[in-house]
Amino acid sequence: MKWLAALLCLLLLYCAAQAEGDLTGVWCFAGGGEVMGMGFRLQADGVGEWLDTADTAHCPAKHLSPTGERFSWWVEGELFYADARSYPLSREDDWLHFASGDGGGFYMRFDADAVRAEIEEKRAKGAATQFDLLALDYLEDTLEETLAAELGLRSVNAAVVWGDAPSITVDAWHIAQDQSVWLQMTPDAVRAYATDQPWRGMDEGDILETAVTVTPGADSSRMYYEQARYTLEKALQAAAADSLERLVADAQDGNFEKTLSGMGFEVRELQATDDALRAELFWPAENSAFSVEANRYYLTVTLKSDEETPLNHQIYITQGENLYHWIRQAVESLVSWQRQNAESKTLAELNGKVLKFPKNKSYEVYRGPGKAYGRSADGKAKVSTGGDITCYGTWNGWLLVSYEISADKARFGWIDTKNLPESLLNVCGELAFTYNYTDYRTGVLTQSAALTDDPLRSRESVGGLPAGASVHCLATWQDWMLVEGFQQGKLIMGFVPSESVDRVHGYVADTRFEIENAVSWPEEEISAAMEAVRDCYARSGEGAHLLRVYYPEEENAPGNRWWRDKEAHPDIECMRLYADVEDISYYDFEISVDGVANELIVYCSRVPGGAWQGSLGGYE
């Protein structure tokens, strides 16, 4: 009977695989994070095998070979399991996506050995077509080399889909035109598309297509390279309508002012040459002034203000675009950013009220909303209910209060709400600041400052922070500001003079959630993660040049930026780094200097004990 039970288990596994749309076959890494390695083979009996390659120059991965290492696989709902690993799985045709902490990885179905054997068999029978031989070029790495040499391309990546609707798709960079190009070759057509802004997606209406006719018994794939060159040239010509020329022509015949006037703007100054345009705009609806500068590469809209670094919105111009649309969008975005910045500088003011507490009680008082902050008075700070207690509100399960100790001493502090009656808490209400990092008000100390829990009278210090330290700005009280920062890696909270805080340049992103769910990584792990990021940028192709990747403590931040999110991704370890990157052409806009985007968030992830996988940086 044991053999029958085993047979039933195998049958159940096979049926589960079939129910999921038949995941069996060879899958190769095709982008994102290598969460499932360079490739793997799935069998219908629930057994998988890891594949690997020494070829890191191609993506999707090529030249995969068996490693001999096997694993069990199955699918439960939306989760894919490979032994102890599990990933949320989504599928579209012959593509899989395994979600993870850094965005996950993409894999495509392609069994190179099977495709090669099929084509060789057809060629032996005199039935191979030009498209079959083109696929062989891909398998032998000559397809990318030939396209690069004959079409003037670099960073050529090709992917093959085989089966009922075979295709070979190529992404590359056209050197002379400095544009991203896309080619797709099928048994009946060659398609091409060119754009300056590949991150915006492909417009199907702009794809150029030419028909091809394949014949059995072909001895060369040459026809496809010639047709690809012809089709790509047509696609590049179609993108050659110059947006700047249109704008300059409008400026010369008065249509520039008319168009912007119809959009609600006043043009107060206008200068135009053959290769540049500059204008000064005023938007009466928002009482805001802007400058607009355009050349053959960029459209830059800058909000006029008294800020040391004015906000600007820079867009890389795609030829043939309607620049008026982007001027309007940039202006609206800048006004929105200015409004958000103004709101972010408005701190809540502490307003207290004296409330009645239960009689004959005493409560421990902490310097911040948590026991980690410690207590004043040599760790013995308490408040008794015999005197007046002023309450300001609750935050994260703690009540902020102030009370008199003597004629020349008072104290602000926090009481755990677990020890207080519900009726009192309902009267207190909640404080207007949260631990949501998007709501943080940040600043930096312009001079060294002693934090105090008694801005009322003694101003006795409970800790100090040096000039340049970043702080969370939580609230104001008279001429004082309640701030939180890190002293030797530990949270510290207290009041500092408001005049000592620069609200413009502060940057602190850590939240209590990250602190409580964080671990510190040893130096060797940090070095390995940094190397993974460098390798990721080195393999990323055009448009991203890594200047440096660094440990956040260098920027006056705590070590808990190296974190393990134990709740959201219990099977994935994550590490967060920062990077400075030059010439990020795939971003729509940057607020940066000299083409360098600073402080990009870079996430690394791994399964416990595995190798770190880097990612390209992005703003958070």
N, C-alpha and C positions, 0 to 999 in steps of 0.2 A: 504493500500500500504506500510505502514511502515514495516509490517512483511515481505513483499516480499523483501524490500531493505535489511533488516537484514539477511534474508536467503541468498541473493546473496553475502553479505559480508562474511558470514561463508563459503560459497562455494568457494569464491576466496581464502580465507585463507587456506582452505583444499587443493585446487589445488596447491597453492604455496608450501605447505609442501610436497605434493607428487612429485612436480617437482624437489625439492631439494634432492630426493632420499629417502624420508620418514624418517624424523628425529624423528618421534614420538616414544615414549617409555621412559624407564628409563635409565639415563646416570649417571655413578658414576665417581668421581674423580680418576685419575690414574697416576698422576705425574705432575711435573712442578709447576706452581702457581695455587692456588685455586681460579681462577678468576671467576668461576661460582659456587663457594661454594663446598660442599662435594658431591652434586648430585642434580639432578632435573628430573622432568617428563614433557615431551612435549606431548600435545594432538593435534590431527589433526585440532581442531577448533581454534588454535592459542593461547590457554591458557596453561600456564606452571605452575608448582608448585615446590617450593624449597624443597629439602630433606636434612636431616641432620643426623648426627650420633655422639654418644658419644665415638665411637671406633676410636682411633687415631693410633692404633698399626698396622693396615693393610693398604696396598696400592696395588691395587685399594681399594677404600673405601667399607666397608661392613656394614651390619646392618643399612641400611638407613631407615628412617621413615619420613612420611609427616610432614611438619611444619604448613600447613594450609595457608602459604603465597603464593599468586598467582601472576603471571605476564603475560603480553602479549608478544608473541614472533612472529617474522617473519624474513624472509631472503630477502635481496635485493642485488643481485649480489653476491659478496664475503663477504658481511657483515651480521653477525647474530645480531639481535636486541632482547634484553630482557628489555622491558620498555625503560628507558633512556640509558641503556648500549648498546654499540655496539662493536663487536670484529671482526676482519678478521677471517674467518672460513675456515678451510680445513678439508677434510674427506677422510679416507681410510677404507673401509669395515665398521667394527663396532667401529671405533675410530674417535673421533673429536678432533681438536686442535683449541683453541681460542687464537689468538695472542694478546700479550700485551707488556708493556714496559719492563718486566723482562723475556721475552721469551714466556710467555703464559702458558696455562694449557692443559693437555690431559684428555679426558674423554672417557670411554668405555661404550657401551650399555650392560646392564645386569640388568634384573629384577629378583631379588632374590626370591621374593614371587611367581612369575609366574613359575620359574624353580622348586622351591620346590613343588608347587602344582602339576606340571606335573609329577615329579618323584614319589611323594606319590601316585598319581593315578595309575601309572604304577606298583608300588609295590603292591598296593591293588589288582591288576589284575594278579599278578605273572609274570609281564613282565619286571621288572627292571633288568638291567644288572650290572655287576661289575663297569662299568664306571658311570652309574647313581648313584650308591652308593658312588663312589668317589666324585662326585659333591656334594652329601649331606654332606660328610666329610668336604668339603670346606665351605659349608654354616654354618656348626656347629663349625668351627675353629679347627677341629681335624686333618685336612690334614696337615697344617703347623707344628703342634706339633709333629705328627707322623714322618714326614720326618726329622725334626730336630733331634729327638731322635734316630731314627734307621739308618739314613745315616750320622750322625755326622755333621749336618749343623747348621748354625745360620743365622739370618737376612733373614728368609725365606719369600718371597713374592710370592703369587699365584694370577693368573687371570684366569677367566673362560670365554670362548666364547661359546655361546649356539646357537643352530639352526641347519642348514643343515650340517655344518662341525664343530661339537663341539670339544673343546680342553681345557685342563687345563695346563697352562704354569707356571713354577716355576723358579724364580731367587733366588740364595742363595750363601752363602759362606761356602766352605768346610774347617772345622777347622783344621784337621790334615794336609791336603795338602796346606793350605793357598792359595786357589784358588777360583775364581768365577766359579760357576757351573750353568748350565741351564738344565732344564728338561721339556719335553712336553709329555703329556699323551693324547691319543686319543682312540676311540673305537677299533682301530686296531694296535696300536704301542705305544712303549715308546721310546723317543729319549733323548739323553744326550750329553752334550758338556761341556768341562772344559778348562779354560784358566787362565793364570796369568795376562793378560792384557785385561780386558773386554771392555775398552774404544776403542779398535781398531775394534770392530765389530766381528761378528761371521762368521767363514769360514764354509760354508755349507758342504764342503768336509770332515770336521773333526767331523761332527755330527754322533754319533753312534746310531744305531736304532735296536731294537728287536721287533719282532711281538708279538701281544697278540690276544687272541680270547675270546670275551665276549659271555656270554650265558644268556638268559632270566631266570628269577626266581632266580637270585643270592641272597645269603644271606650275602655277605661280599665283601668288596673292597680290601681284603688282597692281592690278586694277583698283584695289581698295585704296592704296596709298595715293594714286593719282586722283581718284575721285574725292578723297578726303581733303587734298590740297585745294582742289577747285571749289568744293562746298564751303570750306573754311574761309577762303578769300571772299566769297559772296557774303558770308555772315559778317565778316569784318567790315566790308563795304556798307552793309545795311546799318551798321552802328556808327557810321562816320558822319552823321548829321551833327554839326558842332553846336552844342547848347550855348556856349559863350558867344559865338558869332550871332546867334539870334538875339541874345540879350544886348549886345553892342549895337546891332542894327536898330533895335527898338529905342535905345538911348539916343541914337542919332536922328530918328524921325519923330520923336515925341511920344512913342507908344509906351515907353518904360513908365513915364509919369502917369499916363492915362490908365495903364493896367493897375499900378499900385494904388492909384487914387480910387479906383473901383473896388479895391480890396480894403479900403479904409485907412490908407497910409498917406502921409504928406512927404513928398520928396523935397528936401531942403537944399540938397547939394548933389551934383551929379558930374562925374568925370568918366570918360570912356576913351580907350584907345583900341587898337586892333586886337590886343591880347590881354586886356584887363579892363575892369570896371570897378568904380568906387562910388558909393552913394551914402548920403546921410538921410535917415528916415525918422519920422515922428509918428507915433501911434496915439492919436487923441483919446481913443477909448480907454487906454491904460496909462495915459500921460507919461509915455516912455519914449526914449530916443535910442536909435540903433545906427550902427554903421554896417554897410554891406560891401564886401570885397569879393570879387570873382576873378579867377584866372582860368587857364585851360585845365587845371587840376582840381582846384578847391573853390567852394563857396563858403565864405566865413561871415557869420552874422554875430556882431558883438553888441551887448547891452551896455549903453552908456550909464555909468553910475560912479559914485564916489569910492567904490571898493578898491582896495589895493590891487587886486587881481580881478578885472571885470569878467563876467561870465561871457563865454562865447560858444557858439555852436558851429562846428566845422564839418562840412559834408564833402566827400570825394565825388566829383562830378562824373556822372555817366553820360556819355555823349547821346544827344537826342532827348534828354530829359527836359521837363518843364521846370525851369529854375524858379519861376514865380511861386509854384507850389511849395518848393523847399524853403524859399524865403519866408513865406507865411508860416510854415510849420516850425521853422527855427525861431521866429519871433515869438510865437505862442509858447514854445517850450521854454525859452529864456524867461518870459514873464512868469510862467509857472514856477520855474526854479527860484526866481527872485522871491516870489511869494512864500514858497516853502522855506527858503533861507530865513526870511524875516520871521516866520512863525517859529522856526527852530531856535531863534535867539530870544524868544519870549519865555521866560521862566515863571513858574508858579510862585506866588508870594505866600509865605506861610502866615495864615490867619488862625489864631487859636481862640479857644473859649474854655473857661473854667467849668469843669464838670464834677458832679458828685460821684465819688467812688465808694465801694462798700466800706463800712467802718472797720477800724482796727485791723487793717490789712497792710502788708508791705510787699513791694514788688521789686524784683531784680531789674536793674536798668543797664542796658547795653549801649555802646557807642554807635551802633548801627543796627539794622534790622536782621540780626542773626547773632548767634553766640560766638561766631568766628571773629567778630569785631572786638570782643573783650569788654570789660567793665572798667570804669574809672575808679578812683579812690582805692588804688591797689587791688582792683578786682572785687571790691566789696560794695560798689554803688547800689543803693536801694532808695526807694521813695515810700514813705508812709502816708497813709490816707488821712492823717490828722490835719494836714495843711492843704492849701490850694494847689491843684494840679491843672495846668493848662494843656489841653489836648489839641493837636493840629490835624490828625487824620491817620488812617491806617495805610500800610503798604506791605504787601507780601507777608501778611500774617503778623505784623508788628505795628504797635501804636507809638507815634512820635509825641512826646510830652516835654514840658519844661516845668521846673519847680524851683522854689527858693530853698537854699541850704542855710544861709546866714545873711546878715546884712550886707556882706561884701562878696557873696558867692551864690551862684545859681547853676543850673545844669539843664541842657537839652539831652534827651536820651530816648531809648526805645524799650517798650514793654511787650512781652510775648502776649498776643491776644488770646491765647488758649487759657490764660488765667483770669480773663476779664468777662463780665456778664454781657450777654448779647444786647441787652437794652442800652448799655453805655456805648457799645461799638456802633449801633445804629445811629446814635446821635452824632458820633464823631465824623462819620463819613470816610471816604477814601481820599488819599493825597493825589494830586494831579500829575504825578510822574510814575512811570512804570519801568520794568526791566526789559521791555521790548527794545531791542537794539536799534530799531528804525526810529524810535521816539527819543533816543538819547539826545541830550544837549551836551556838547563836548567843548572843552576849552583846554588851554595850556597856561601854566603859571608863568607870569613874566618876571617873577622874583621868587626867591625861596619864601615859603610861608609855613607858619606854625598853625596847625589845625586845632581848633578849640571846641569844647562842648559847652562853653560859657561865654557867648558873645555879649551877654547882658551886663556882666560886672567884671569878673576877675580876668577873663580872657586867658585862662590857664591852658597851656598846650597839652594836647593828648597825642601829638605826633607831628612830624614835619615832612614836607615834600620839597625837593629842590626846584630851582628855576628850570623851566622847560618840561616839567612833569605834566603828562596828560591827565585830565580829571573828567569825571562825569559831573556836570553842573545840574543839580537837582532842583533847587529852589532858592529864593532870596528871602532875607529877613532884614529889614532896614538897610544898612549899608554892608550887609554880610551876605555871603553865598554859601549854601550847603553843598559840599562837593564830596565826591568819593574818588579815591585813587588807590594806588598800590605802593606800599612801603616794604621794600625787600620781598616782593612777591606776595604780600598779604594785604587784604582789603583794609582800608582805613577810611573813616568818615568823620567829617567835622566841618566847622565854619571857617572861612577865610575871608579877608576883606575883598569885596567885589572888584575893587580897582586892581587887584593883583591877578585877575583872570582875563586872558585874551580869548574872547569867544569866537574869533575868526579862524584860528589855525589849529584848534584842538582836534585830536583824533584818538578815540578809544572805542573799540568795537566789541570788547568782551562782555558777555552777559552772565548773569548768575547761573543760567542753565549750563553754559559752557564751563563755568568754573566747577560746578558740582558734578559734571559728567566728563571731566577731563583727567588725563594722566600726563605726566611728563615723560618725554622720550629721551633715552640716553643718546649721547653724542654720536655714536656710530649709526644709530637709526636715522638721526637727522641728516647725517652726511649721505646715507644711502638714498633718502627721499630727495634730497637736493640733486643728486646725480640722476635720478629718474626724471626729474623736471627738465634738467639740461638735455637729456637724451630725447625727451618728448619734443622740445623745441627744435633740436637738431634735425629731427625727422619730419617736422611739420611742413617743410616746403617754403614757398614764398610768403612774404607778408609779416613774419614775426621773427624778430631778432632779439634774443634774450641778452640783456646787458648784465643782470645779476639776479640771483635768487638769494634770499636772506632770511635769517632767523628773526622773528619779530622782536625779541628782546633788544636787538640793536636799535630799534625804534622806540625804546622806552616802554615796551609793553611786557606783560607777564608771560611766563613760560607756558601757561595753559592754552596758548594758541595751538599747541600740539595736543590734539584731543581725540578721544575715542567716544563716539556717540553711541552710548550703550543702549539707548531706548529705540532710536529710529533705525539703526543698522547694527544689530547685535553681532552679526557675523562678519562685519566689515570694520577694519581699523582705518581711521582717517588721520591725516596730518595736514595742517594748513600752513602754507608758506606765503611769502610775498615776493613779487618780482617787478623789476623795471624792464620794460620792453620797448624797443624802437620800431617804428614803422608798422603799426598794426593796421594793415590795410583792410582787414575784414570787419573793423568796427565802423558803424555809421557815423559816430562822432566821438570826440575825445575832448576833455578839458585838460589839456596837458601843455607842456612847453617843448618847443623844438622837435615835435614829432615823437616824444618819448612819453609813454603812459606809465606813471609811477604807481606803486602800491597796488598792483593787480593781485587779486586773491588767487592763489594756486593751491588746488587740493591734490593730495596724494592718497591713494587707498591701497589696501591689500587685504587678502584673507589672512587671518592670524597665522603668523609664521612664514608667510609667503614673501614674494618680492614686491617692493613698492612700485606702483604704477603712477606716473606723473600725468598731469593734464595741462592744457594751455590755460593761461590766466584769464580772468574776467573781473569786471567791477562788481562789487557786492552792495 
